[in-house]
Amino acid sequence: MKRNKLVGFCFVAVLAFVGTTFGMDAVSPFASFVSTSVKITADEARKIALKRVEGKVVDEYTLEDDEGEIESFVYIIKRKDDKKFEVQIDATDGKVVSVEEYSEEDEEDSEDPPVS
């Protein structure tokens, strides 16, 4: 009788191990697909940026990957003290990627050179 209980216990333990192993493999690819497909809107990104730096948005643009998918939203925000900040928000999860003080020199350096 003890032997039957031991065999039964081992059988259940093996099934639990196999089920957990295969179950994790089956769910993992789907879980990573779901997490990367979450996107925020430009309005949501704007609100997040304005929470980080209070002021008025004076310019905005997006950064895209090679396929044209938006990777992040970028806002130039002017505070009451006339300082400007560039706030970059990740388009996937809404996290603040960076906050940097912005100057007019940055704008001049980023312009495309004239075409000859």
Residue frames as a rotation matrix with the C-alpha (Angstrom) as fourth column:
MET 1
0.567 0.824 0.000 0.00
0.824 -0.567 0.000 0.00
0.000 0.000 -1.000 0.00
LYS 2
0.404 -0.502 -0.765 2.85
0.161 -0.784 0.600 2.38
-0.900 -0.366 -0.235 0.82
ARG 3
-0.622 -0.692 0.366 4.41
0.439 0.078 0.895 1.65
-0.648 0.717 0.255 -2.56
ASN 4
-0.077 0.688 0.721 1.21
0.983 -0.070 0.171 2.60
0.168 0.722 -0.671 -4.41
LYS 5
0.812 0.354 -0.464 1.06
0.480 -0.857 0.186 5.92
-0.332 -0.374 -0.866 -2.54
LEU 6
0.011 -0.912 -0.410 4.71
0.098 -0.407 0.908 6.64
-0.995 -0.051 0.085 -3.37
VAL 7
-0.645 -0.188 0.741 4.22
0.709 0.215 0.671 5.81
-0.285 0.958 -0.005 -7.05
GLY 8
0.352 0.877 0.327 1.09
0.923 -0.383 0.034 7.98
0.155 0.289 -0.944 -7.14
PHE 9
0.678 -0.164 -0.716 2.90
0.266 -0.854 0.447 10.86
-0.685 -0.494 -0.536 -5.49
CYS 10
-0.422 -0.906 -0.022 5.83
0.218 -0.125 0.968 10.63
-0.880 0.404 0.250 -7.92
PHE 11
-0.382 0.368 0.847 3.44
0.924 0.161 0.347 10.49
-0.009 0.916 -0.402 -10.88
VAL 12
0.724 0.686 -0.075 1.63
0.690 -0.723 0.043 13.64
-0.025 -0.082 -0.996 -9.70
ALA 13
0.379 -0.666 -0.643 4.96
0.124 -0.651 0.749 15.40
-0.917 -0.363 -0.164 -9.05
VAL 14
-0.640 -0.616 0.459 6.22
0.495 0.126 0.859 14.58
-0.587 0.778 0.224 -12.56
LEU 15
0.006 0.735 0.678 2.96
0.978 -0.145 0.148 15.78
0.207 0.662 -0.720 -14.14
ALA 16
0.806 0.280 -0.522 3.13
0.452 -0.860 0.236 19.02
-0.382 -0.426 -0.820 -12.17
PHE 17
-0.069 -0.930 -0.361 6.73
0.128 -0.367 0.921 19.62
-0.989 0.017 0.144 -13.25
VAL 18
-0.662 -0.144 0.735 6.02
0.705 0.211 0.677 18.86
-0.253 0.967 -0.038 -16.92
GLY 19
0.336 0.892 0.304 2.87
0.932 -0.362 0.030 20.98
0.137 0.273 -0.952 -16.90
THR 20
0.667 -0.155 -0.729 4.69
0.253 -0.873 0.417 23.94
-0.701 -0.463 -0.543 -15.35
THR 21
-0.404 -0.914 -0.014 7.58
0.232 -0.118 0.966 23.67
-0.885 0.387 0.260 -17.80
PHE 22
-0.624 0.207 0.753 5.45
0.780 0.113 0.615 23.46
0.042 0.972 -0.232 -20.93
GLY 23
0.486 0.861 -0.151 2.94
0.872 -0.489 0.019 25.94
-0.057 -0.141 -0.988 -19.59
MET 24
0.305 -0.458 -0.835 5.62
0.190 -0.830 0.525 28.60
-0.933 -0.319 -0.166 -19.13
ASP 25
-0.749 -0.626 0.217 6.96
0.301 -0.029 0.953 28.06
-0.591 0.779 0.210 -22.64
ALA 26
-0.304 0.715 0.629 3.50
0.936 0.102 0.337 28.35
0.177 0.692 -0.700 -24.16
VAL 27
0.679 0.634 -0.371 2.68
0.709 -0.698 0.106 31.57
-0.192 -0.335 -0.923 -22.31
SER 28
-0.028 -0.792 -0.610 6.02
0.514 -0.535 0.671 33.40
-0.858 -0.294 0.422 -22.57
PRO 29
-0.804 -0.319 0.502 5.95
0.591 -0.340 0.732 34.33
-0.063 0.885 0.462 -26.26
PHE 30
0.069 0.913 0.402 2.36
0.773 -0.304 0.557 35.54
0.630 0.273 -0.727 -25.97
ALA 31
0.604 0.142 -0.784 3.12
0.726 -0.505 0.467 37.55
-0.330 -0.851 -0.408 -22.84
SER 32
-0.426 -0.816 -0.391 6.03
0.496 -0.572 0.653 39.34
-0.757 0.084 0.648 -24.50
PHE 33
-0.639 0.280 0.716 3.85
0.675 -0.242 0.697 40.09
0.369 0.929 -0.034 -27.53
VAL 34
0.451 0.889 -0.081 1.17
0.799 -0.361 0.481 41.64
0.398 -0.281 -0.873 -25.36
SER 35
0.402 -0.304 -0.864 3.58
0.654 -0.564 0.503 43.80
-0.641 -0.767 -0.028 -23.37
THR 36
-0.690 -0.722 -0.055 5.24
0.468 -0.503 0.727 45.30
-0.552 0.476 0.685 -26.46
SER 37
-0.480 0.550 0.684 1.96
0.746 -0.155 0.648 46.13
0.462 0.821 -0.336 -28.17
VAL 38
0.382 0.611 -0.693 0.80
0.876 -0.479 0.060 48.51
-0.295 -0.630 -0.719 -25.45
LYS 39
-0.531 -0.495 0.687 0.95
0.696 -0.718 0.020 52.07
0.483 0.489 0.726 -26.74
ILE 40
-0.179 0.469 -0.865 0.02
0.660 -0.595 -0.459 55.42
-0.730 -0.653 -0.204 -25.25
THR 41
0.575 0.452 0.682 -1.54
0.808 -0.444 -0.387 58.29
0.128 0.774 -0.620 -27.13
ALA 42
-0.351 -0.682 0.641 0.09
0.569 -0.700 -0.433 61.63
0.744 0.213 0.634 -27.86
ASP 43
0.292 0.545 0.786 -2.36
-0.336 -0.711 0.618 63.28
0.895 -0.445 -0.024 -25.44
GLU 44
0.962 0.018 -0.272 -1.39
0.227 0.501 0.835 60.87
0.151 -0.865 0.478 -22.66
ALA 45
0.119 -0.993 -0.027 2.30
0.963 0.122 -0.241 61.46
0.243 0.002 0.970 -23.36
ARG 46
-0.187 -0.119 0.975 1.75
0.166 -0.982 -0.088 65.24
0.968 0.145 0.204 -23.28
LYS 47
0.746 0.545 0.382 0.08
-0.303 -0.233 0.924 64.99
0.593 -0.805 -0.009 -19.86
ILE 48
0.758 -0.538 -0.369 2.97
0.652 0.614 0.445 62.90
-0.013 -0.577 0.816 -18.53
ALA 49
-0.184 -0.870 0.457 5.52
0.821 -0.392 -0.415 65.41
0.540 0.299 0.787 -19.86
LEU 50
-0.026 0.247 0.969 3.64
-0.150 -0.959 0.241 68.36
0.988 -0.139 0.062 -18.32
LYS 51
0.957 0.267 -0.113 3.52
0.049 0.234 0.971 66.59
0.286 -0.935 0.211 -14.96
ARG 52
0.381 -0.900 -0.214 7.31
0.925 0.367 0.100 66.24
-0.011 -0.236 0.972 -15.10
VAL 53
-0.811 -0.577 -0.095 7.95
0.568 -0.816 0.106 69.86
-0.139 0.032 0.990 -16.23
GLU 54
0.203 0.925 -0.320 5.22
0.765 -0.354 -0.538 72.40
-0.611 -0.135 -0.780 -15.57
GLY 55
-0.607 -0.358 -0.710 4.76
-0.097 -0.853 0.513 74.97
-0.789 0.381 0.483 -18.28
LYS 56
0.520 0.754 -0.401 3.50
-0.467 -0.142 -0.873 75.35
-0.715 0.642 0.278 -21.83
VAL 57
0.081 -0.443 0.893 4.31
0.651 0.702 0.289 73.02
-0.755 0.558 0.345 -24.75
VAL 58
0.247 -0.076 -0.966 5.93
-0.474 -0.879 -0.052 75.18
-0.845 0.471 -0.254 -27.45
ASP 59
-0.068 -0.249 -0.966 6.96
-0.965 0.262 0.000 72.39
0.253 0.932 -0.258 -29.82
GLU 60
0.197 0.128 0.972 6.51
-0.490 0.872 -0.016 68.64
-0.849 -0.473 0.234 -30.17
TYR 61
0.075 -0.180 -0.981 7.63
-0.943 0.307 -0.128 65.83
0.324 0.935 -0.147 -32.44
THR 62
0.868 0.211 0.450 7.99
-0.355 0.896 0.265 62.06
-0.347 -0.390 0.853 -32.53
LEU 63
-0.347 -0.926 -0.149 10.95
-0.892 0.277 0.358 59.73
-0.290 0.257 -0.922 -32.89
GLU 64
0.741 0.664 -0.096 10.29
-0.645 0.665 -0.376 56.71
-0.186 0.341 0.922 -35.09
ASP 65
0.048 -0.691 0.721 12.04
-0.074 0.717 0.693 53.41
-0.996 -0.087 -0.016 -35.78
ASP 66
-0.838 -0.509 -0.195 13.10
-0.239 0.022 0.971 52.18
-0.490 0.860 -0.140 -39.23
GLU 67
-0.692 0.645 0.324 9.61
0.720 0.584 0.376 50.82
0.053 0.493 -0.868 -39.92
GLY 68
-0.582 0.445 0.680 7.96
-0.032 -0.849 0.528 54.15
0.812 0.285 0.509 -39.12
GLU 69
0.337 0.669 -0.662 6.56
0.684 0.309 0.661 53.04
0.647 -0.676 -0.353 -35.76
ILE 70
0.410 -0.139 0.901 6.56
-0.447 -0.892 0.066 55.79
0.795 -0.429 -0.428 -33.12
GLU 71
-0.123 -0.555 -0.823 9.10
0.598 0.620 -0.508 54.99
0.792 -0.554 0.256 -30.40
SER 72
-0.363 -0.009 -0.932 8.74
0.876 -0.345 -0.338 58.15
-0.318 -0.939 0.134 -28.34
PHE 73
0.630 0.566 0.532 7.06
0.636 -0.769 0.064 61.51
0.445 0.298 -0.845 -28.10
VAL 74
-0.477 -0.814 -0.330 9.21
0.878 -0.425 -0.221 64.60
0.039 -0.395 0.918 -27.52
TYR 75
0.672 0.716 0.187 7.91
0.672 -0.696 0.252 67.87
0.311 -0.044 -0.949 -26.08
ILE 76
-0.628 -0.732 0.265 9.66
0.540 -0.655 -0.529 71.21
0.560 -0.189 0.806 -25.72
ILE 77
0.459 0.800 -0.387 8.15
0.813 -0.202 0.546 72.84
0.358 -0.565 -0.743 -22.65
LYS 78
-0.416 -0.513 0.751 8.66
0.170 -0.855 -0.490 76.48
0.893 -0.076 0.443 -21.64
ARG 79
-0.169 0.285 -0.943 8.43
0.978 0.163 -0.126 77.18
0.118 -0.944 -0.307 -17.92
LYS 80
0.834 0.547 -0.076 7.34
0.551 -0.812 0.192 80.45
0.043 -0.202 -0.979 -16.29
ASP 81
0.460 -0.746 -0.482 11.00
0.052 -0.519 0.853 81.41
-0.887 -0.417 -0.200 -15.80
ASP 82
0.683 -0.040 -0.730 11.45
-0.694 -0.348 -0.630 81.19
-0.229 0.937 -0.265 -19.61
LYS 83
-0.534 -0.812 0.236 13.70
-0.680 0.578 0.452 78.13
-0.503 0.080 -0.860 -19.40
LYS 84
0.413 0.623 -0.664 12.88
-0.888 0.439 -0.139 75.42
0.205 0.647 0.734 -21.93
PHE 85
-0.363 -0.463 0.809 13.13
-0.606 0.776 0.172 71.70
-0.708 -0.428 -0.562 -21.38
GLU 86
-0.202 0.237 -0.950 12.97
-0.820 0.491 0.296 68.78
0.536 0.839 0.095 -23.79
VAL 87
-0.238 0.242 0.941 10.99
-0.717 0.609 -0.338 65.88
-0.655 -0.755 0.029 -22.34
GLN 88
-0.503 0.002 -0.864 11.03
-0.707 0.574 0.413 62.50
0.497 0.819 -0.287 -24.08
ILE 89
-0.028 0.628 0.778 8.25
-0.817 0.434 -0.379 59.99
-0.575 -0.647 0.501 -23.31
ASP 90
-0.938 -0.301 0.173 8.38
-0.184 0.853 0.488 56.30
-0.295 0.426 -0.856 -24.32
ALA 91
-0.392 0.825 -0.408 5.42
-0.884 -0.215 0.415 55.55
0.254 0.523 0.814 -26.62
THR 92
-0.390 0.210 -0.896 5.14
-0.015 0.972 0.235 51.97
0.921 0.105 -0.376 -25.39
ASP 93
-0.168 0.262 -0.950 4.83
0.870 0.492 -0.018 52.39
0.463 -0.830 -0.310 -21.63
GLY 94
0.676 0.516 0.527 4.61
0.301 -0.845 0.442 56.15
0.673 -0.140 -0.726 -21.00
LYS 95
0.524 -0.562 -0.639 7.79
0.764 -0.021 0.645 56.32
-0.376 -0.827 0.418 -18.94
VAL 96
0.905 -0.310 -0.291 9.91
-0.358 -0.925 -0.127 59.45
-0.230 0.219 -0.948 -19.01
VAL 97
0.717 -0.686 0.122 13.02
0.644 0.587 -0.491 58.63
0.265 0.430 0.863 -21.07
SER 98
-0.429 -0.891 -0.148 14.84
0.896 -0.399 -0.197 61.92
0.116 -0.217 0.969 -20.53
VAL 99
0.855 0.507 -0.111 14.48
0.517 -0.851 0.095 65.51
-0.046 -0.139 -0.989 -19.39
GLU 100
-0.239 -0.970 0.040 17.09
0.961 -0.230 0.156 67.98
-0.142 0.076 0.987 -20.61
GLU 101
0.174 0.212 -0.962 17.35
0.162 -0.969 -0.185 71.73
-0.971 -0.124 -0.203 -20.56
TYR 102
0.271 0.076 0.960 16.81
0.949 0.148 -0.279 73.04
-0.163 0.986 -0.032 -24.08
SER 103
-0.145 -0.336 -0.931 18.46
0.152 -0.937 0.315 76.05
-0.978 -0.096 0.187 -25.68
GLU 104
0.750 0.416 -0.515 18.04
-0.370 -0.381 -0.847 77.86
-0.548 0.826 -0.132 -28.98
GLU 105
-0.193 -0.903 -0.383 21.50
-0.947 0.068 0.315 76.56
-0.259 0.424 -0.868 -29.96
ASP 106
-0.556 0.078 0.828 20.11
-0.014 0.995 -0.103 73.02
-0.831 -0.069 -0.551 -29.81
GLU 107
0.523 0.844 0.118 17.48
0.191 0.019 -0.981 74.04
-0.831 0.536 -0.151 -32.35
GLU 108
0.574 -0.371 -0.730 20.04
-0.767 -0.555 -0.321 75.58
-0.286 0.744 -0.604 -34.71
ASP 109
-0.510 -0.842 0.177 22.32
-0.755 0.536 0.377 72.52
-0.412 0.059 -0.909 -34.51
SER 110
-0.379 0.404 0.832 19.49
0.139 0.914 -0.381 70.13
-0.915 -0.029 -0.403 -35.34
GLU 111
0.542 0.605 -0.583 18.48
-0.464 -0.363 -0.808 71.79
-0.701 0.708 0.084 -38.60
ASP 112
0.566 -0.291 0.771 19.31
0.664 0.715 -0.218 70.02
-0.488 0.636 0.598 -41.84
PRO 113
-0.434 -0.774 -0.461 22.16
0.232 -0.591 0.772 71.54
-0.870 0.228 0.437 -43.82
PRO 114
0.281 0.561 -0.779 21.17
-0.612 -0.520 -0.595 73.47
-0.739 0.644 0.198 -46.96
VAL 115
0.440 -0.049 0.897 20.96
0.546 0.807 -0.224 71.44
-0.713 0.588 0.382 -50.16
SER 116
-0.394 -0.692 -0.605 23.48
-0.142 -0.605 0.783 72.54
-0.908 0.394 0.140 -52.82
